[in-house]
Structure formats: structure tokens, C-alpha cells
Amino acid sequence: MITPQIDRDKCDGCGLCIIICWHHCLVLIDGVVAIVEGIDCDWCTECEAVCVTGAITCPFEIVLG
Amino acid sequence: MVSRLELLKSSPYFSGLSPAELEEINRLVFEKRYDREKIIIAEEEKAEALYFVASGVVKVFKTSADGKEQILAIIRPEETFNEVPVFNGGLNPASAQAMVPVVVYGIKRGDIEAILRTKPQVALNVTRVMAKRLRNLVSLVEELSFKRVISRVARILLDYAGDGIASGTRLTQRDMAAMAGTAREVVGRSLKALVEDGAIRIDRHRIIVTDRDALGKIAEQSL
């Protein structure tokens, strides 16, 4: 399953993305955010919006229908 | 990933050259690799080489004094960047950054100058490529000056829509904002409006263009 991309070097462990995630997809491990396996992320991109450092991103693939 | 000789053969810069001439140029080519988000060239630094993207995607952008980014171009495999300072002299007018892991092939500025002096066909090809680049930049100025944000976002979606199987280039809302000269939140609102108009559908990480004609009409609307 495609998941948001996390740049561990940029993550400062603020936890804002964890608070904002509706589906509880994110967790802090050793001070850096990680994605919880098996939980369905609906790609709302709120984690990307709230991240100040740009550590978590949700890139879109753009396709013709 | 395309090989160096294949990339030179397919490049519009070297169109019309013989295999022997291409092989001669091939000996001047060097290879470099960059991880995702690594800066390849920095704005205001001395230009060193003309670069060809062999694999991956590169964004060319300018940064304002307060950190705002304007993307000038997205460079995909077999396309080039950093021509302006190589052909015109001076410092890099923009930065280039790897959007994914990237392999580039480069030809040093001095070697490019030697090629231009000894192979007039290349000089002619360069003027054609530069003219096309200028045309693209004129379109960008038109988009930024005369079009509403939703139209600019619609244009980006049309330009980057793949064939329904795999487009290759994936863009975040922040990338789209930097391309459209706006804020990320405005891109988000524009995407919602395009969904409501029925021009696109969003399925998790995929933006699907459901009505290309409608999206095209929105892209053409002026202020």
C-alpha cells in the first residue's frame, strides 16, 4: 500500500502530525514519526499540511481517467 | 535507465550528428547521482555543466528572500537543465533539486563551447531548444499574470496527467503551489473545487482527470 513519505532527517518529533491524523496512522518511534502498519491512510494530507519541517509528504500521482 | 549514448542520440541538442560525432561527445560526458531532495546546482553559484536527466525527476526553482519557492520547470528523463549560464555566462539563475533519486549526465561548460565551435549543427540545434524554452517561459508568465489559481492548477494537472497507468512524476500540493505561484492551502481549495465541478476525482494518492475537456476549459479561463 502506498503511504505518505517520511524524511527521518527532517523530522523533529514535534508530534503535530500524530495529533492531526484522523485514522491514527502515525506514531513516534525513537523521536521520529513512523507509519503504523496495517492502518488505512485515506490520504487527507493533513499531516503534510501541519508539518513545519516538510518531513512528511503526500505526493499525488496524476492520471487520465 | 537510458544509457549515455542513447541519451545523446535522442537529445534535440545532438540531432543530425553522425555516430562518430556522437561517440566523440560521449567521451566528454560524466555521470553523477543524487539522493532525493539533494541540491544539484544552487542559485547564484558558478555554472559548471549542462545536465541531462538520465533517470528520476529534477525541479528547477527560484527562492525569494523570505523563502518562498517558485518552480520554473520540472525536468524529466532525457530533458536538460542549466543551459542559461552555460551558454550565456554568469552565475546559475536558479537552483535544481532531485525530487526522487536522480542520475544525471553532464558535459562541462568548456567542452560544450568546444563542441559548438567544431559542430555548427549543434549550435543550430541549441537555438531551436532555447526558442522552445523561451516559449515555455512566456506561457508561465501568462499563467501567473492572467490566470486565476484554479486555472493554473488545472493546467498543471493537464500537463502532468499520465496515461492512466503510471505518470512517473508525483507532485505534492506544495509542489503544485510552487509551480502555480500560490500557497498550498489555495491549491487544496482549488482541487476541491475541481472535484465539485466534476473535472477530477481524488482516489487516495491519485488525482484522476475524469473530464479532460472540462479541465481544459477551466485551464483557459482568464482573470
Interface residues (C-beta under 8 A of the other chain):
Chain A: I2 D7 C41 D42 W43 T45 E48 A49 G54 T57 C58 P59 F60 E61 I62 V63 L64 G65
Chain B: R36 E37 L157 Y160 A161 G162 D163 G164 I165 A166 S167 T169 R170 L171 T172 Q173 R174 D175 R184 E185 G188 R201 I202 R204 H205 R206 I207 I208 V209 T210 D211 R212
